[in-house]
Amino acid sequence: MDATKLRHILFHTLCAAVFIFVLNFYVLGTGIESSLSWAVAFGAMAAVLAYQQTRR
């Protein structure tokens, strides 16, 4: 895997995690622990999806 693909995966992961954290914490008003848990979960799912897309 080259650096471009790795950068794409990391960027996709970071964007998804930040989006879910902001949505949960600021918009929905959930607690910090719940927001971080959802951010990690969605970040992991985004990483898997981005990895699958780079293999095509």
N, CA, C and O atoms as a GROMACS GRO file, in nm:
protein
  224
    1MET      N    1   0.086  -0.117   0.000
    1MET     CA    2   0.000   0.000   0.000
    1MET      C    3   0.090   0.123   0.000
    1MET      O    4   0.182   0.134   0.081
    2ASP      N    5   0.062   0.214  -0.091
    2ASP     CA    6   0.145   0.333  -0.098
    2ASP      C    7   0.091   0.444  -0.008
    2ASP      O    8  -0.016   0.430   0.053
    3ALA      N    9   0.165   0.552   0.001
    3ALA     CA   10   0.132   0.661   0.092
    3ALA      C   11   0.002   0.732   0.054
    3ALA      O   12  -0.070   0.780   0.142
    4THR      N   13  -0.028   0.738  -0.073
    4THR     CA   14  -0.150   0.806  -0.117
    4THR      C   15  -0.274   0.732  -0.069
    4THR      O   16  -0.370   0.794  -0.022
    5LYS      N   17  -0.273   0.601  -0.081
    5LYS     CA   18  -0.387   0.523  -0.036
    5LYS      C   19  -0.401   0.529   0.116
    5LYS      O   20  -0.512   0.539   0.169
    6LEU      N   21  -0.289   0.523   0.185
    6LEU     CA   22  -0.293   0.532   0.331
    6LEU      C   23  -0.345   0.668   0.377
    6LEU      O   24  -0.423   0.676   0.472
    7ARG      N   25  -0.303   0.774   0.308
    7ARG     CA   26  -0.352   0.908   0.341
    7ARG      C   27  -0.502   0.919   0.316
    7ARG      O   28  -0.573   0.983   0.394
    8HIS      N   29  -0.551   0.857   0.210
    8HIS     CA   30  -0.694   0.857   0.180
    8HIS      C   31  -0.772   0.787   0.291
    8HIS      O   32  -0.876   0.836   0.335
    9ILE      N   33  -0.723   0.673   0.336
    9ILE     CA   34  -0.790   0.598   0.443
    9ILE      C   35  -0.791   0.678   0.572
    9ILE      O   36  -0.894   0.687   0.639
   10LEU      N   37  -0.677   0.737   0.608
   10LEU     CA   38  -0.670   0.815   0.732
   10LEU      C   39  -0.759   0.939   0.727
   10LEU      O   40  -0.824   0.973   0.826
   11PHE      N   41  -0.763   1.005   0.612
   11PHE     CA   42  -0.848   1.123   0.598
   11PHE      C   43  -0.996   1.086   0.609
   11PHE      O   44  -1.073   1.155   0.676
   12HIS      N   45  -1.035   0.978   0.545
   12HIS     CA   46  -1.173   0.932   0.551
   12HIS      C   47  -1.212   0.896   0.695
   12HIS      O   48  -1.321   0.929   0.741
   13THR      N   49  -1.121   0.827   0.765
   13THR     CA   50  -1.146   0.789   0.904
   13THR      C   51  -1.161   0.911   0.992
   13THR      O   52  -1.254   0.919   1.072
   14LEU      N   53  -1.071   1.006   0.980
   14LEU     CA   54  -1.074   1.125   1.063
   14LEU      C   55  -1.201   1.208   1.038
   14LEU      O   56  -1.263   1.255   1.132
   15CYS      N   57  -1.237   1.225   0.913
   15CYS     CA   58  -1.358   1.303   0.881
   15CYS      C   59  -1.484   1.239   0.938
   15CYS      O   60  -1.570   1.308   0.993
   16ALA      N   61  -1.495   1.108   0.924
   16ALA     CA   62  -1.613   1.039   0.977
   16ALA      C   63  -1.619   1.049   1.129
   16ALA      O   64  -1.725   1.074   1.185
   17ALA      N   65  -1.505   1.031   1.195
   17ALA     CA   66  -1.503   1.036   1.342
   17ALA      C   67  -1.536   1.176   1.393
   17ALA      O   68  -1.613   1.191   1.488
   18VAL      N   69  -1.480   1.277   1.331
   18VAL     CA   70  -1.509   1.415   1.373
   18VAL      C   71  -1.654   1.450   1.349
   18VAL      O   72  -1.718   1.513   1.433
   19PHE      N   73  -1.708   1.410   1.234
   19PHE     CA   74  -1.848   1.440   1.203
   19PHE      C   75  -1.942   1.377   1.306
   19PHE      O   76  -2.032   1.444   1.356
   20ILE      N   77  -1.920   1.250   1.338
   20ILE     CA   78  -2.007   1.183   1.434
   20ILE      C   79  -1.991   1.241   1.574
   20ILE      O   80  -2.088   1.255   1.647
   21PHE      N   81  -1.868   1.276   1.611
   21PHE     CA   82  -1.846   1.337   1.743
   21PHE      C   83  -1.920   1.470   1.754
   21PHE      O   84  -1.990   1.494   1.853
   22VAL      N   85  -1.905   1.556   1.654
   22VAL     CA   86  -1.972   1.687   1.656
   22VAL      C   87  -2.123   1.669   1.657
   22VAL      O   88  -2.194   1.738   1.731
   23LEU      N   89  -2.173   1.578   1.575
   23LEU     CA   90  -2.316   1.553   1.571
   23LEU      C   91  -2.368   1.508   1.708
   23LEU      O   92  -2.468   1.561   1.756
   24ASN      N   93  -2.301   1.412   1.769
   24ASN     CA   94  -2.347   1.360   1.897
   24ASN      C   95  -2.331   1.460   2.010
   24ASN      O   96  -2.424   1.484   2.086
   25PHE      N   97  -2.214   1.519   2.022
   25PHE     CA   98  -2.184   1.603   2.137
   25PHE      C   99  -2.253   1.739   2.131
   25PHE      O  100  -2.313   1.782   2.228
   26TYR      N  101  -2.243   1.805   2.018
   26TYR     CA  102  -2.295   1.941   2.008
   26TYR      C  103  -2.441   1.948   1.962
   26TYR      O  104  -2.519   2.026   2.015
   27VAL      N  105  -2.478   1.867   1.866
   27VAL     CA  106  -2.614   1.876   1.811
   27VAL      C  107  -2.712   1.798   1.898
   27VAL      O  108  -2.817   1.850   1.936
   28LEU      N  109  -2.678   1.673   1.929
   28LEU     CA  110  -2.770   1.589   2.005
   28LEU      C  111  -2.755   1.604   2.156
   28LEU      O  112  -2.845   1.567   2.231
   29GLY      N  113  -2.641   1.658   2.200
   29GLY     CA  114  -2.621   1.684   2.342
   29GLY      C  115  -2.593   1.561   2.427
   29GLY      O  116  -2.625   1.560   2.545
   30THR      N  117  -2.535   1.457   2.369
   30THR     CA  118  -2.502   1.339   2.447
   30THR      C  119  -2.374   1.365   2.526
   30THR      O  120  -2.308   1.466   2.506
   31GLY      N  121  -2.340   1.274   2.615
   31GLY     CA  122  -2.222   1.288   2.698
   31GLY      C  123  -2.094   1.267   2.619
   31GLY      O  124  -2.095   1.217   2.507
   32ILE      N  125  -1.982   1.307   2.681
   32ILE     CA  126  -1.853   1.297   2.613
   32ILE      C  127  -1.815   1.152   2.589
   32ILE      O  128  -1.759   1.119   2.484
   33GLU      N  129  -1.842   1.064   2.684
   33GLU     CA  130  -1.805   0.923   2.668
   33GLU      C  131  -1.882   0.857   2.555
   33GLU      O  132  -1.825   0.782   2.475
   34SER      N  133  -2.010   0.884   2.549
   34SER     CA  134  -2.092   0.828   2.442
   34SER      C  135  -2.050   0.884   2.307
   34SER      O  136  -2.043   0.810   2.209
   35SER      N  137  -2.022   1.012   2.301
   35SER     CA  138  -1.981   1.074   2.175
   35SER      C  139  -1.850   1.016   2.126
   35SER      O  140  -1.834   0.989   2.007
   36LEU      N  141  -1.755   0.997   2.217
   36LEU     CA  142  -1.626   0.939   2.177
   36LEU      C  143  -1.641   0.794   2.134
   36LEU      O  144  -1.575   0.750   2.040
   37SER      N  145  -1.727   0.721   2.202
   37SER     CA  146  -1.749   0.581   2.163
   37SER      C  147  -1.806   0.571   2.022
   37SER      O  148  -1.761   0.490   1.942
   38TRP      N  149  -1.904   0.653   1.993
   38TRP     CA  150  -1.963   0.653   1.860
   38TRP      C  151  -1.862   0.699   1.756
   38TRP      O  152  -1.859   0.647   1.644
   39ALA      N  153  -1.779   0.797   1.791
   39ALA     CA  154  -1.679   0.847   1.698
   39ALA      C  155  -1.577   0.739   1.663
   39ALA      O  156  -1.539   0.724   1.547
   40VAL      N  157  -1.534   0.664   1.763
   40VAL     CA  158  -1.438   0.555   1.738
   40VAL      C  159  -1.503   0.447   1.652
   40VAL      O  160  -1.442   0.397   1.558
   41ALA      N  161  -1.627   0.412   1.683
   41ALA     CA  162  -1.696   0.308   1.607
   41ALA      C  163  -1.716   0.349   1.461
   41ALA      O  164  -1.687   0.270   1.370
   42PHE      N  165  -1.763   0.470   1.438
   42PHE     CA  166  -1.786   0.515   1.300
   42PHE      C  167  -1.654   0.538   1.227
   42PHE      O  168  -1.646   0.516   1.106
   43GLY      N  169  -1.551   0.581   1.299
   43GLY     CA  170  -1.420   0.596   1.238
   43GLY      C  171  -1.366   0.462   1.190
   43GLY      O  172  -1.309   0.452   1.082
   44ALA      N  173  -1.384   0.359   1.272
   44ALA     CA  174  -1.339   0.225   1.234
   44ALA      C  175  -1.415   0.174   1.113
   44ALA      O  176  -1.356   0.115   1.022
   45MET      N  177  -1.545   0.196   1.111
   45MET     CA  178  -1.624   0.154   0.995
   45MET      C  179  -1.583   0.229   0.869
   45MET      O  180  -1.576   0.171   0.761
   46ALA      N  181  -1.555   0.358   0.883
   46ALA     CA  182  -1.511   0.437   0.768
   46ALA      C  183  -1.375   0.390   0.718
   46ALA      O  184  -1.350   0.389   0.598
   47ALA      N  185  -1.288   0.350   0.810
   47ALA     CA  186  -1.157   0.300   0.771
   47ALA      C  187  -1.170   0.171   0.690
   47ALA      O  188  -1.100   0.153   0.590
   48VAL      N  189  -1.257   0.084   0.734
   48VAL     CA  190  -1.278  -0.042   0.662
   48VAL      C  191  -1.335  -0.015   0.522
   48VAL      O  192  -1.290  -0.074   0.424
   49LEU      N  193  -1.432   0.073   0.514
   49LEU     CA  194  -1.490   0.106   0.384
   49LEU      C  195  -1.387   0.171   0.291
   49LEU      O  196  -1.381   0.138   0.172
   50ALA      N  197  -1.308   0.262   0.344
   50ALA     CA  198  -1.206   0.327   0.262
   50ALA      C  199  -1.100   0.227   0.217
   50ALA      O  200  -1.052   0.233   0.104
   51TYR      N  201  -1.064   0.136   0.303
   51TYR     CA  202  -0.967   0.032   0.268
   51TYR      C  203  -1.020  -0.057   0.155
   51TYR      O  204  -0.948  -0.091   0.062
   52GLN      N  205  -1.147  -0.093   0.166
   52GLN     CA  206  -1.208  -0.174   0.062
   52GLN      C  207  -1.212  -0.100  -0.072
   52GLN      O  208  -1.193  -0.160  -0.177
   53GLN      N  209  -1.238   0.029  -0.066
   53GLN     CA  210  -1.244   0.108  -0.190
   53GLN      C  211  -1.107   0.122  -0.255
   53GLN      O  212  -1.097   0.127  -0.378
   54THR      N  213  -1.000   0.128  -0.175
   54THR     CA  214  -0.867   0.141  -0.233
   54THR      C  215  -0.820   0.010  -0.297
   54THR      O  216  -0.730   0.012  -0.380
   55ARG      N  217  -0.879  -0.100  -0.260
   55ARG     CA  218  -0.840  -0.229  -0.317
   55ARG      C  219  -0.906  -0.255  -0.451
   55ARG      O  220  -0.868  -0.350  -0.520
   56ARG      N  221  -1.001  -0.176  -0.492
   56ARG     CA  222  -1.071  -0.197  -0.620
   56ARG      C  223  -0.993  -0.141  -0.735
   56ARG      O  224  -1.037  -0.150  -0.850
   0.00000   0.00000   0.00000
